[in-house]
Amino acid sequence: MFNEFKAIYTWESRYNLVIATTFERRASARLSGWLKKVQDTNQRPSWMLPHVFDELRQYLITDKFKAMSEQSKKAGGSLKGGSLHTGGAKTIGTIIR
């Protein structure tokens, strides 16, 4: 019964690059947010396997991660290049004004 209503969604192949890029950017941002929340709470979410959570916790205490984190903190507050990275959810026009 439900097979009769099965829809197939497609798009023109010329849009593949735009669709893939958009998906990767949004998926990356969402995953990054989820992992940051896990890092902040130090609690395993239901969607994360226990061994993955253990590996993530081990990675978060490495010198390599701490160095990258420190570098990102410095870059986020940098005035170099005339841009302080605190724009948030503002439009480009608002930021320029």
Secondary structure, DSSP 8 states (H G I E B T S, - for coil): -GGGG-------GGGHHHHHHHHHHHHHHHHHHHHHHHHHHT---TTS-HHHHHHHHHHHTSHHHHHHHHHHHHHHT--GGG--S---S--HHHHH-
